[in-house]
């Protein structure tokens, strides 16, 4: 029975670590950019856009489509970086668990 209580303690510790990791992920902010930095977007771990910066030289009523494309690219860049960061953090957590190859967290 001692073995079962040890397993339960380990499971609780892992649950606590995962909750802490999720909180860290939600609190982080990443910046995505496009057009060589003329469009910048700041996104938090909850995928909320916190800020958007547009170089004034881009504002031209005849090139609205270019501006729209650059905005989409910057947002996608930020979301990609956020996803990669979260995956790296979760990977570091699961590395210490001795999970079988190919098994990822969360399950």
Order of alpha helices (4+ residues) and beta strands (2+ residues): alpha-beta-beta-beta-alpha
